[in-house]
Each structure stands twice: as C-alpha cells, then as structure tokens.
Amino acid sequence: MQAELDRHQCLGCVLLAGASCVFTATSAIVKSSTQPLLPLLQGRFFVTWVLALVAIRTSRCYGFPEMSLWGPPELRRILLFRGCLYWLLVVSWWLAMKHFPIGNLTAGAMAAPVVTALLARVLLKEPLSKYFAGCICLVSIGGTCLVDDAGGGPHADIAGAVAFTTAFAAMSSLPLLVRISRDA
C-alpha cells in the first residue's frame, strides 16, 4: 500500500515538473512571438487533437477498453461544457500573457486552487483540509514574492485585466467540472 502511494507521489512530481517545463516553454513562445494569438492557438489545439487521437489508438494496444473521442454518451453534455471552459481558459490565459508579466500570472495561478477548494466546499459540500489555512499563507507569501508591481507598461490595460479575470475564473472552476463528470 505504501509502495503504491510512493509510486503515485513520484509520478505526480514527475508530471508536475513536466507540466512546469511545458508551461515555461509555452509562455516563452507566446511572450516572444510577434504572431497573432489565433494561429498560435490553432497550432496548440491541433497538437492536442493529434495527441488525443494517438492516445485513443494506442490505448487498444495496452488492453484498455474501447475509448471514444467524445466520451460516454451520458457525459457528453458536461464534457462539451468542460471543453468549452478549457478553451476559454487557454484563450484568455494566452491573451493575458500578452498583457501581464509572467510573475503576476503565476501568482494568480497559485491562488486558483484555494478558490477551487472554497468553491468545492460551497457547491459540492466537500470539507476543507486541515492544512487549508497554511495553504492560504503559503499562496499569499508566494504571490507577494512573484507579483511585479512596477506599474505602468503594457500590463496596465483593461483587456489584460479582463483576460486574466476570465482565465482565473475558468481555472478555478474547471477542476469542479472534472470532479462532477468523474462522479457522474
């Protein structure tokens, strides 16, 4: 039992490190690119579709049951809503990256799980962890260290603020939809 837990924790750390590397590379590409966001987003979502199709095809080789790109029929409405919300998250996040320093966005992304936990408490009646207050303190300290409060510059406009607020709302609520669709 403990060995299984250790393996899962190790895998979680590896996946988190990989996701951080991908996030860093994506942020660098979006920040440095002079291309409009739409072609960049189309390329990103094309890669996602290709990876999804490859995963479905290779899942048969490893003995997984038949998978559908659209999910089980009884979950298709909530999965469609999840997909739309995820698309909104990516579009608004990339737009916010054009307007804000990466540190400010990272500080906001660090706070999203706290809001998700509060939403889960209110909407799904899940209990808060006994470590929740400590998490709030750590997020506050980390956010304070990351935020660039130099003021002015290209990150002081309303379009960036709207994009970031939309992205923050989507990233805070998306885990709840994942939980609801898994429990359905």
DATATA-V112751 format. One record per backbone hydrogen bond with DSSP energy under -1.0 kcal/mol. CO is the residue of the C=O (numbers start at 0). NH is the residue of the N-H. Records with the same first field share a line. If there is no record, write none. Layout:
BEGIN
CO = NH + NH
END
This chain:
BEGIN
0 = 4
1 = 5
2 = 6
3 = 7
4 = 8
5 = 9
6 = 10
7 = 11
8 = 12
9 = 13
10 = 14
11 = 15
12 = 16
13 = 17
14 = 18
15 = 19
16 = 20
17 = 21
18 = 22
19 = 23
20 = 24
21 = 25
22 = 26
23 = 27
24 = 28
25 = 29
26 = 30
27 = 31
28 = 32
35 = 39
36 = 40
37 = 41
38 = 42
39 = 43
40 = 44
41 = 45
42 = 46
43 = 47
44 = 48
45 = 49
46 = 50
47 = 51
48 = 52
49 = 53
50 = 54
51 = 55
52 = 56
53 = 57
54 = 58
58 = 63
59 = 62
67 = 70
71 = 74
74 = 78
75 = 79
76 = 80
77 = 81
78 = 82
79 = 83
80 = 84
81 = 85
82 = 86
83 = 87
84 = 88
85 = 89
86 = 90
87 = 91
88 = 92
89 = 93
90 = 94
91 = 95
92 = 96
93 = 97
95 = 98 + 99
100 = 104
101 = 105
102 = 106
103 = 107
104 = 108
105 = 109
106 = 110
107 = 111
110 = 114
111 = 115
112 = 116
113 = 117
114 = 118
115 = 119
116 = 120
117 = 121
118 = 122
119 = 123 + 125
128 = 131
130 = 134
131 = 135
132 = 136
133 = 137
134 = 138
135 = 139
136 = 140
137 = 141
138 = 142
139 = 143
140 = 144
141 = 145
142 = 146
152 = 155
156 = 160
157 = 161
158 = 162
159 = 163
160 = 164
161 = 165
162 = 166
163 = 167
164 = 168
165 = 169
166 = 170
167 = 171
168 = 172
169 = 173
172 = 176
173 = 177
174 = 178
175 = 179
176 = 180
177 = 181
178 = 182
179 = 183
END
